[in-house]
Amino acid sequence: MKLALRLGMTLSQLEHSMTASEFYLWVGFDQINPIGDERNDIHAAQVASAVYQSQGAKVSLQDILLNFGQKSELNKDNSLEKLFEQLSS
């Protein structure tokens, strides 16, 4: 999906216009040079941590880096997740 987004195509368009061998080349490229937004998140975290550190804060890149898909310790109320589960079943 990341590749389709980057190329401005739907998955169907991508499927019909790209060979399997070209797709595997893109997979290899993504491992070396990420196609998705993860790279931008890392750059933003680097800048933010540098700003905080210049002001004397003791933060690391990992402290600031966004972790999508991981459950937050701050949000223990999972009522929204329960609602989505109810809607999907």
N, C-alpha and C positions, 0 to 999 in steps of 0.2 A: 504494500500500500504506500509505503514511503516513496518508492520509485515512481509510482503513478502520480502522486502528489507533486513530486519534484518536476516531472515531465509535463504536468498539466493535462493528464489523460485520465480517463476512467479505467478501471481494471479490465473491462471488456475491450477497450481500445488497445490497451497495452498487450493483452493476451493475443489479439489478432495481428498486431504489428511487430511483435518481437519473437525471435526464435529462442528456443531453450538454451542454446549455446551462448547467445548474447545475454540472456537473463543471468546465467551463471557467471559471466564476466562481471555483470553489475553486482552480484552477490559478493564476489571476491573484492571488488573495488570498495564496497560498503564496509568490509572488514578492515581495510586499510585507511579509508577516508570516509567517515560516516556521512551518509546521504541525508539523514533525518535531522531533526532539530536538536538532537543531543549535543552536537558540536557547538551550536549557538548557546545552549544552556551552560556549557563549560566555560565558554568565553565570557559570558555575563557574570558567572560566579568568580572568575579570575579577576575581573575588574572590580566587582563588589568587595571581594576579600582584600584587594590591594587598597581600596579606599578605607575600609575599616581598619586595616593594619596601619595605615598612615596616620590614623587618629589614635593609635595606641591599643586598639582592641586585639585580643588574642583569639583570632578565628583562623580556621583553615579553609581550604577550598571545599572540603567535604561538609563543613558546617553550613555553607551557603548553597551548595549545589542542590537543585531541585531533584526530588526523587519521585517521579510519577509512577503510580502503580503500587507503591508501598504504603502500607497502613501507617497512619500517623499515631504516635503515642498521645498527642494532644487531643485527638478527637476520638474518645472512647464511646461516644454516643453513636451507634450505628443505625439509628432509626431510618435514615435515608436509604441505606442499603436494604433494610427490611422492606421498605416501600417498593423499591425496584424489584426485589425478589417476588413480592406479591403480584406486581403488575405483569411480570414475565411468566408467571405460572398460571 
